[in-house]
Amino acid sequence: MPPWDGNKEGLERDLYEERRRKWRRSGFWRGIGFMVLLLGGLTWWALANAKSEFPTGQHIARISIKGIITQSRYREEVLAKIAADDDVKALIVWINSPGGTVVGSEILYENLRAVAAVKPVVAQMAGVAASGGYIAALGADHIVARSNTITGSVGVIMEYPDFSGLLERVGVEMQVIRSSQIKGGVSPFRAASLEEVAAQEALIEETFQWFKTLVAERRNLSGNELDDVTTGGVFSGRSAVANGLIDTLGGDVEARTYLESVTPTLTELKVEDWSLAQPEPWYNGVLSTLLGVNPLLKRFSATESPQLYSITR
């Protein structure tokens, strides 16, 4: 029997601890390698399945204007690209909107006129294309609507809540120091003065006259014919044809028929949809997958200050 070695137990323990340290180090690097492979695989998958942001090849472009119209820098960029893209031979503007801000509608109108300067543009109204939605339609060379489309509503409106009565009941009074009686405009925290109301009415009237002039120029209307369609009222598609606000009744077929009558070579081209929604970077989807972020979560935007609207009420 060999003599007892008092260091044997300590030596075995040291060897065991060394093996554990090596295993931990190798496990750490195996984990790093796995994450690199996983990220590389997800990146490859995202790039392999990513579609071109915009259609390619010769085609007729179609954009959709839906809901409340506001300012959109990305929409401006897309319409500028449509105007400059030689593969886009014409544009269909599908509209289903009750209107929106005056400035947002004005910018959209100007963007569409820029496209119309270099290629034919037709507006195709859906359920409703009124107020700011009608301003957008005026940006096209030709307007098509369904017989029961709601359109018109040529006018401008400003709305704001009035909490002054409630504040008075609870004993709260808003104090304001300003350089004039109309500085700051109307406020939800106090009753509007006569001067404030008059100033806002003048601004609304000026904007309305701009809208009315737009209708007169784009639809070749004047006198009583113009006055009759600029009362702020809405019209069906049938009435809008009769009073000159739109050109014809119909849908997809009639929109294409107009374009082909202007440019016969469009007959063989397909209609391709261009999205006006700004896409997120591909890596956002990868990160969302890795972090378990719900893609349905939405960000809340800050409340905008009071502004003029051209919208159906």
LINMOGI-V93405 format. One record per residue. N is the residue number from 1. RES is the residue in one small letter. SS is DSSP state (h for helix, s for strand, l for the rest). PSI is psi in whole degrees, 0 to 359 (* if undefined). Layout:
# LINMOGI-V93405
n->N res->RES ss->SS psi->PSI
n->N res->RES ss->SS psi->PSI
This chain:
# LINMOGI-V93405
n->1 res->m ss->l psi->129
n->2 res->p ss->l psi->151
n->3 res->p ss->l psi->150
n->4 res->w ss->l psi->131
n->5 res->d ss->l psi->112
n->6 res->g ss->l psi->343
n->7 res->n ss->l psi->356
n->8 res->k ss->h psi->315
n->9 res->e ss->h psi->319
n->10 res->g ss->h psi->324
n->11 res->l ss->h psi->317
n->12 res->e ss->h psi->321
n->13 res->r ss->h psi->319
n->14 res->d ss->h psi->319
n->15 res->l ss->h psi->319
n->16 res->y ss->h psi->316
n->17 res->e ss->h psi->323
n->18 res->e ss->h psi->318
n->19 res->r ss->h psi->322
n->20 res->r ss->h psi->318
n->21 res->r ss->h psi->319
n->22 res->k ss->h psi->320
n->23 res->w ss->h psi->319
n->24 res->r ss->h psi->316
n->25 res->r ss->h psi->315
n->26 res->s ss->h psi->325
n->27 res->g ss->h psi->321
n->28 res->f ss->h psi->313
n->29 res->w ss->h psi->328
n->30 res->r ss->h psi->321
n->31 res->g ss->h psi->317
n->32 res->i ss->h psi->316
n->33 res->g ss->h psi->320
n->34 res->f ss->h psi->316
n->35 res->m ss->h psi->321
n->36 res->v ss->h psi->315
n->37 res->l ss->h psi->320
n->38 res->l ss->h psi->313
n->39 res->l ss->h psi->319
n->40 res->g ss->h psi->319
n->41 res->g ss->h psi->317
n->42 res->l ss->h psi->320
n->43 res->t ss->h psi->315
n->44 res->w ss->h psi->318
n->45 res->w ss->h psi->317
n->46 res->a ss->h psi->317
n->47 res->l ss->h psi->323
n->48 res->a ss->h psi->329
n->49 res->n ss->h psi->358
n->50 res->a ss->l psi->134
n->51 res->k ss->l psi->157
n->52 res->s ss->l psi->138
n->53 res->e ss->l psi->324
n->54 res->f ss->l psi->152
n->55 res->p ss->l psi->152
n->56 res->t ss->l psi->169
n->57 res->g ss->l psi->159
n->58 res->q ss->l psi->131
n->59 res->h ss->s psi->172
n->60 res->i ss->s psi->123
n->61 res->a ss->s psi->149
n->62 res->r ss->s psi->131
n->63 res->i ss->s psi->155
n->64 res->s ss->s psi->124
n->65 res->i ss->s psi->107
n->66 res->k ss->s psi->146
n->67 res->g ss->s psi->202
n->68 res->i ss->s psi->129
n->69 res->i ss->s psi->122
n->70 res->t ss->l psi->182
n->71 res->q ss->l psi->143
n->72 res->s ss->l psi->110
n->73 res->r ss->h psi->322
n->74 res->y ss->h psi->319
n->75 res->r ss->h psi->320
n->76 res->e ss->h psi->318
n->77 res->e ss->h psi->320
n->78 res->v ss->h psi->315
n->79 res->l ss->h psi->325
n->80 res->a ss->h psi->322
n->81 res->k ss->h psi->320
n->82 res->i ss->h psi->317
n->83 res->a ss->h psi->324
n->84 res->a ss->h psi->344
n->85 res->d ss->l psi->116
n->86 res->d ss->l psi->340
n->87 res->d ss->l psi->339
n->88 res->v ss->s psi->115
n->89 res->k ss->s psi->344
n->90 res->a ss->s psi->169
n->91 res->l ss->s psi->132
n->92 res->i ss->s psi->128
n->93 res->v ss->s psi->102
n->94 res->w ss->s psi->123
n->95 res->i ss->s psi->127
n->96 res->n ss->s psi->79
n->97 res->s ss->s psi->137
n->98 res->p ss->s psi->357
n->99 res->g ss->s psi->202
n->100 res->g ss->s psi->208
n->101 res->t ss->s psi->149
n->102 res->v ss->h psi->316
n->103 res->v ss->h psi->316
n->104 res->g ss->h psi->318
n->105 res->s ss->h psi->322
n->106 res->e ss->h psi->315
n->107 res->i ss->h psi->316
n->108 res->l ss->h psi->317
n->109 res->y ss->h psi->313
n->110 res->e ss->h psi->321
n->111 res->n ss->h psi->319
n->112 res->l ss->h psi->324
n->113 res->r ss->h psi->327
n->114 res->a ss->h psi->322
n->115 res->v ss->h psi->316
n->116 res->a ss->h psi->341
n->117 res->a ss->l psi->341
n->118 res->v ss->l psi->349
n->119 res->k ss->l psi->154
n->120 res->p ss->s psi->142
n->121 res->v ss->s psi->132
n->122 res->v ss->s psi->138
n->123 res->a ss->s psi->133
n->124 res->q ss->s psi->107
n->125 res->m ss->s psi->141
n->126 res->a ss->s psi->234
n->127 res->g ss->s psi->318
n->128 res->v ss->s psi->136
n->129 res->a ss->s psi->76
n->130 res->a ss->s psi->161
n->131 res->s ss->l psi->243
n->132 res->g ss->h psi->330
n->133 res->g ss->h psi->327
n->134 res->y ss->h psi->326
n->135 res->i ss->h psi->317
n->136 res->a ss->h psi->316
n->137 res->a ss->h psi->327
n->138 res->l ss->h psi->342
n->139 res->g ss->l psi->347
n->140 res->a ss->l psi->166
n->141 res->d ss->l psi->338
n->142 res->h ss->s psi->141
n->143 res->i ss->s psi->126
n->144 res->v ss->s psi->139
n->145 res->a ss->s psi->158
n->146 res->r ss->l psi->160
n->147 res->s ss->l psi->332
n->148 res->n ss->l psi->14
n->149 res->t ss->l psi->140
n->150 res->i ss->s psi->123
n->151 res->t ss->s psi->185
n->152 res->g ss->s psi->235
n->153 res->s ss->l psi->50
n->154 res->v ss->l psi->104
n->155 res->g ss->l psi->176
n->156 res->v ss->l psi->145
n->157 res->i ss->s psi->148
n->158 res->m ss->l psi->130
n->159 res->e ss->l psi->146
n->160 res->y ss->l psi->149
n->161 res->p ss->l psi->155
n->162 res->d ss->l psi->103
n->163 res->f ss->l psi->7
n->164 res->s ss->h psi->320
n->165 res->g ss->h psi->318
n->166 res->l ss->h psi->316
n->167 res->l ss->h psi->323
n->168 res->e ss->h psi->322
n->169 res->r ss->h psi->326
n->170 res->v ss->l psi->2
n->171 res->g ss->l psi->28
n->172 res->v ss->l psi->130
n->173 res->e ss->l psi->127
n->174 res->m ss->l psi->129
n->175 res->q ss->l psi->136
n->176 res->v ss->l psi->137
n->177 res->i ss->l psi->122
n->178 res->r ss->l psi->163
n->179 res->s ss->l psi->339
n->180 res->s ss->l psi->169
n->181 res->q ss->l psi->348
n->182 res->i ss->l psi->359
n->183 res->k ss->l psi->129
n->184 res->g ss->l psi->346
n->185 res->g ss->l psi->200
n->186 res->v ss->l psi->155
n->187 res->s ss->l psi->144
n->188 res->p ss->l psi->351
n->189 res->f ss->l psi->359
n->190 res->r ss->l psi->154
n->191 res->a ss->l psi->137
n->192 res->a ss->l psi->140
n->193 res->s ss->l psi->168
n->194 res->l ss->h psi->323
n->195 res->e ss->h psi->319
n->196 res->e ss->h psi->317
n->197 res->v ss->h psi->317
n->198 res->a ss->h psi->320
n->199 res->a ss->h psi->318
n->200 res->q ss->h psi->322
n->201 res->e ss->h psi->321
n->202 res->a ss->h psi->319
n->203 res->l ss->h psi->318
n->204 res->i ss->h psi->319
n->205 res->e ss->h psi->320
n->206 res->e ss->h psi->317
n->207 res->t ss->h psi->322
n->208 res->f ss->h psi->319
n->209 res->q ss->h psi->326
n->210 res->w ss->h psi->314
n->211 res->f ss->h psi->316
n->212 res->k ss->h psi->319
n->213 res->t ss->h psi->323
n->214 res->l ss->h psi->315
n->215 res->v ss->h psi->317
n->216 res->a ss->h psi->315
n->217 res->e ss->h psi->315
n->218 res->r ss->h psi->331
n->219 res->r ss->h psi->3
n->220 res->n ss->l psi->50
n->221 res->l ss->l psi->151
n->222 res->s ss->l psi->171
n->223 res->g ss->h psi->220
n->224 res->n ss->h psi->326
n->225 res->e ss->h psi->319
n->226 res->l ss->h psi->316
n->227 res->d ss->h psi->323
n->228 res->d ss->h psi->334
n->229 res->v ss->h psi->3
n->230 res->t ss->l psi->38
n->231 res->t ss->l psi->355
n->232 res->g ss->l psi->354
n->233 res->g ss->l psi->162
n->234 res->v ss->s psi->159
n->235 res->f ss->s psi->151
n->236 res->s ss->l psi->167
n->237 res->g ss->h psi->321
n->238 res->r ss->h psi->314
n->239 res->s ss->h psi->325
n->240 res->a ss->h psi->328
n->241 res->v ss->h psi->316
n->242 res->a ss->h psi->323
n->243 res->n ss->h psi->3
n->244 res->g ss->l psi->7
n->245 res->l ss->l psi->331
n->246 res->i ss->l psi->172
n->247 res->d ss->l psi->319
n->248 res->t ss->s psi->161
n->249 res->l ss->s psi->149
n->250 res->g ss->l psi->200
n->251 res->g ss->l psi->230
n->252 res->d ss->h psi->314
n->253 res->v ss->h psi->314
n->254 res->e ss->h psi->325
n->255 res->a ss->h psi->316
n->256 res->r ss->h psi->323
n->257 res->t ss->h psi->318
n->258 res->y ss->h psi->311
n->259 res->l ss->h psi->318
n->260 res->e ss->h psi->334
n->261 res->s ss->h psi->332
n->262 res->v ss->h psi->317
n->263 res->t ss->l psi->93
n->264 res->p ss->h psi->334
n->265 res->t ss->h psi->352
n->266 res->l ss->h psi->350
n->267 res->t ss->h psi->321
n->268 res->e ss->h psi->357
n->269 res->l ss->l psi->146
n->270 res->k ss->l psi->158
n->271 res->v ss->s psi->125
n->272 res->e ss->s psi->134
n->273 res->d ss->s psi->132
n->274 res->w ss->l psi->126
n->275 res->s ss->l psi->138
n->276 res->l ss->l psi->2
n->277 res->a ss->l psi->125
n->278 res->q ss->l psi->122
n->279 res->p ss->l psi->150
n->280 res->e ss->l psi->152
n->281 res->p ss->l psi->147
n->282 res->w ss->h psi->328
n->283 res->y ss->h psi->343
n->284 res->n ss->h psi->321
n->285 res->g ss->h psi->321
n->286 res->v ss->h psi->313
n->287 res->l ss->h psi->321
n->288 res->s ss->h psi->321
n->289 res->t ss->h psi->315
n->290 res->l ss->h psi->321
n->291 res->l ss->h psi->356
n->292 res->g ss->l psi->30
n->293 res->v ss->l psi->131
n->294 res->n ss->l psi->119
n->295 res->p ss->l psi->348
n->296 res->l ss->l psi->350
n->297 res->l ss->l psi->135
n->298 res->k ss->l psi->152
n->299 res->r ss->l psi->144
n->300 res->f ss->l psi->126
n->301 res->s ss->l psi->155
n->302 res->a ss->l psi->147
n->303 res->t ss->l psi->132
n->304 res->e ss->l psi->156
n->305 res->s ss->l psi->161
n->306 res->p ss->l psi->139
n->307 res->q ss->l psi->170
n->308 res->l ss->l psi->140
n->309 res->y ss->s psi->148
n->310 res->s ss->s psi->91
n->311 res->i ss->s psi->148
n->312 res->t ss->l psi->135
n->313 res->r ss->l psi->*
